[in-house]
Amino acid sequence: MTNLNEIKKYLDDCENPLILFDDDSDGLASFLLLYKYMERGRGIVVTHNILDESYVKKVEEYKPDLVVVLDKHKIEQDFVDKVNVPIIWIDHHPLVKINGVKYFNPKIYGKKDLPTSYWCYEITKENLWISTVGVIADHSLENLREFSKNYKDLVNYNIKEPFDALFNTKIGTLAKLFTFILKGNASEVKKCINILTRVNNPYEILNKTTPRGKYIYERFEKINREYQRILQDALKNSISTKNILLYTYYAKEMSLSQILSNELIYKFKDKVIIVARQKDDRIRMSLRTHYKSKVILPPLVKKAIEGLKGTSGGHDHACGGDIDKEDFKTFVDRLEHLIKK
């Protein structure tokens, strides 16, 4: 384990850092905060559920003097063992045991479970707007009052519900934008991330005041049109049981499950939401319960998936999973039964 001051020293002293970050808004915001602070290095989106040995090649290609991992819930020991430079891991998921990593997780110190982008801001103390985007996207209102002092038109600090901020404010629009621009063609995603490293304030994007801001916003609008189509289909065609709202869709190129499950739990607070995206022979799931719900997902999902060809992980009220399509119905039936208990 390590603390934020030690991490800051590593960031200040390194010359060629490689930042590996999760493929969601919190991960992207965390990367942008550290990259803008250091003004050097390279970032790579980790699209695998776990940071595994396959990413060792990226490290060997780039030859960094420091590897920073942001917002990934698990790192394989094989990855760590094959990387010969210091590894810093900043995360807020359930604690894991791993050797050879300088590991910061607020749970180690009994601190509040806040998004990784919050902790990255605590290191850099720069670009609060980027941190707020990541924090809101990860269902928190931390630092909202401080942010609203300079950006009164983007959010009302009197908001009490994280999803109200996400779905009914301009800073929430940016949180969705950060999610959406990580979708689709890899080269397009990389281009958008590179552009974001040069964006200096939220108005460049929201008001399209610069060519780079306009480009980012127009890409968001394109993906948002597809998202709105899927959302309307989910509202019409989801299967509802006593405890579960289930929506299944097919998409080869782009997953919109995380933001869709968030919006569905915002609209159906008393349900367990399962958004299931089928790709080939696998079902990739995004599960949600309302943050005030007594239904805690990880132990239930773990029990329901036991003995099936699948994996799962996540937070109390937001989980992800991957399962063989032949086992999916069994999983849903088990989960329904477990919730009833």
N, C-alpha and C positions, 0 to 999 in steps of 0.2 A: 504494500500500500504506500501511498505518497500523498502529499498535500498540495494545495494550489500554488503556494509560493515556490515549492520545488519544481513544479511543472513550468512555471513562468521562467525560472532560471534556465531550464533546458531549452525552452523556446527562444530565449534571448541569445543563448550561446551557440545554437546550431546554425549551420550554414546551408544545408541542403535537405530540408525536412520533406518527408512524404506523409501526407494526411489521408487516411483511409476512413471514409465516413458512411453512415447508413443512408439508404436511399429514401429518406423522408424529409419533411421540412425541418425538423429538429436537427437531423444530421447535417443537412445542407447549411443551415444557419450557423451551426457550430463550426463547420469548416470555414465559412466566410469570415467569421469573427477572428479565428486564429490566423488565417491567411492574410487578412488585411492588417492585422497587428504585426506580423513578421515581415510582410511584403516580400516574401520569397517562398520557394518550395513548389510542391505540386499536390493536387488533390485527385483522388480516385474514388468514385462511388462504388460501394460494396453492395452488389445486388443479391449476393447469396445470403441466405438467412443467417449463416454462421461464417465468420471470417476463417476460412479454411486454408489448407496447404496450397491450393491452387493460386493464391495471391502471392506466394513466395516469388514467383516469376516476375511480378510487377516490381517487387523490391529489388531483385537482382538487376532488372533493366534500368532502374532509376539510380541505383547506388546512393541512397540517402545516408546521412549521418544520424538521422533520428526518424523513427516511425511513430506517428500519432494515430491512435484509433479512437473514433468518436461515435458514441451512441449505438454500438453493436452489443447485443445482449450476450454474445458468447464468442470467444476466440479459441480455436483448436490449439492444443499444446504443440502439435506438430508444426504449426505455423511459427510459433514462438521459438521453438528449438532450432529452426532453420534460418532464422533472421539473426544476423550477427552485429546488429546495432541496437542501442537502447530503444525500447518500446514503451510508450506512454499510452495508457488506456483510460479515457474519461467516459463514464457511463453512469446510468441511474437505474438500470434494470436489477432484478434480484441478484444478490451476490453469488459469485462463483469462485472456486479455488483454481488458481493457475500459478505456475512458477515462471520466473524470469521476466515479469512485467511490472512496470511502475504504475500501479492501479489506483485510480481515484474513483470512488463511488460514495455518494453522501451517506449511504446506509452504514458504511464502515464507521462513520463518526457520529451516528445517530442524528444526522441532519435531515431536514425535510426532503422528501423524494421529489425533486424538481428536475425539469428537463436538462439535458446536456448543454443546450445553448445558454441556459441560465448560468451554469458553472463556467462556461467559456467566457461569458461576459464578466464574471467575477475575476477572471484572470486578466483580461485585457482592459476592461473599463472603457471600451470604445464601441461605437456603433450600437447603441441601445436599441435602435429600431430593428436591427437584424435579430438581436436576441429576442425581442418581443414577438417577432414573427414566429420564431421557433417555439417559444414558450406557449403562445396561444394555440399553435397547431398541435401541441402536445397536451392540451387541455389544462392549462394553468393560467392564472391571472397575476402571477408574481411580477413585481416591478411595474404593474400597469399604471399606478398613480404617478410614479416618476416619469414614465414614458408620456403620459397624457399632458404633462406640464408643457412640453414643447410641441406636441402633436394633437392639440385639442380637436382638430377636425377629423382625425383618423379613428378616435375611440373616445367613449365616455367613461371616465374612471369609476363612475357609479355602477357600472355593469357588475353583476354579482355571479353570473353563470358563465363558465368558460365557453360553452357552445354559443351563447348569445354574442360573445366577442368574435367567435370564429365565423358565424353565419350572418351577422347583422352589422358589421363594421368594415371600414376600409382597410384597417390593419388585418382583419380576418380575410379579406380578399387577397392580400399579399401572402397570407399563410397558405391559402389554397393555391395561389400561383406558384409558390415554392414547391408544393407537392406536384403540381401538374407539369412543370418544366423538367421534372426528372423522369417523365414518361416518354416512351416512343423510341425513335431511332437513336442509337448510341452517339453518333457523331453530332446530332442535333442537341442532345442533352449536354454533351461536352461543350459545345459552342455557347449554350445558354449559361452554363456555369462560369465559363471564362468571361462572358459579358458581365455577369453579376459581380465578379470580383472588381469591376471598374465602376459600378454604380455607387454613387455617394450619398443618396438620400432616397426615401420612398417615393417622393413626388416625381422623380425621373421616370419611374415606372407607371404610377397611378395616373399622372397627368400627361405622360408621354412627352416630356419636355426635352428629351434628348433622343437621338436616333437609337442609342442602345436601349433606353427605357421603352421606346416605342416597339422595338423588335421583341423584347421580352413580353410586353403586354399583349401584343398581337398573337404570339405563340400561345399564351395562356388562353386567349379568347377562342382560338381554334380548338384546343383540347376541351375547354369548358363547354362548347357546343355539344361535343360527344358525351361529356359527363351529364349534362342536363337531359339528354335523350335517355341515357341509362337510368338516371334518377326517376324520371317519369315512368319508365317501364317498371322499376322496382316498386313504386307507389301503387301501381295498378296490379302487378302480377306476383307480388311476394306471397308466400305461403305462411299463414299465421296459425299457430297452435296456441294452447293456453299460455305457454311460457316463451315460445320462440317465434321470431319473425325471420323467415328464411328466404333469401333471394339468390338465385343461381343465374349466372350469365356466362357467355362464351366470348373470349377476346384473345386473339393470338398475339397481338403486338403490344397491348397496353393494359396494365392493371390500374383500375380506379377504385379498388375495393376499400382501401383505408379511409379515404375521405367519404365514400358512400356509406360505409358503416357508421361513421361519425354523424353524418346527417340523418340517417335513419334512427339512431338512438336519440338524437335531439327531438325527433318527431314522435317516437314511440318509446317513451321513457320507462314504461313498465315491462318491456320485453327484453329478452336476450336476442341480440341481433347476430345473425350469421350471414355474411355476404360471401358467396362461394363462386370462385371463378374457375371454370374448367379449362384446362389446357392439356391436350393430348389425354393421357390416362391418369392425370392427377387433378385433384381439387385443391386449390389454394384458398384458404379461408381467412377472413377477418372477422373477429368476434368482438362484440361490445356489450357492456351493461352500463346503465347510468351511474355516474360517479357517486351518487348517494345510495345506490342499490346495495342490499345486503348480499347479493349474489356475487361472490368472488370467483373469477373465472379460472385462474391457473389450476387449482386442485381439481375442479370439476372437469375441465378439458383434458387434463392429464389422465384422470380416471376413465373418461369416456373413450379415449384413444388407445388405452392399454390393450396390447395384443393385436392391434390393427397396424396396417402398414402406413404409419404416419408419425409426424412430429409436431410439437407445439411449444409455445413460449410466449412470455409477455408480462403485462402488468395486471393488477387486480381487476381492472375494468376494461382492459384492451388487450386482446390476445391475437396472435396469428397462428396458423397451422397449415400443414400440408398433408394430404392423405390420398391414398389410392381411391379412384372413383368407385370401385367395387365395394369399398368399406364405408363410403360416405353415409349412406342411409343408416347403417348400424351405428355410426358415430352420433348422428343426429338423434336417433331414438334413445340411445343411452344417455345423452346429455339432457334430453327432455325428462327422462326418468329421474336422473340425479337432481335436477332442479326441483322437482316435486318433493323430494325428500327434505 
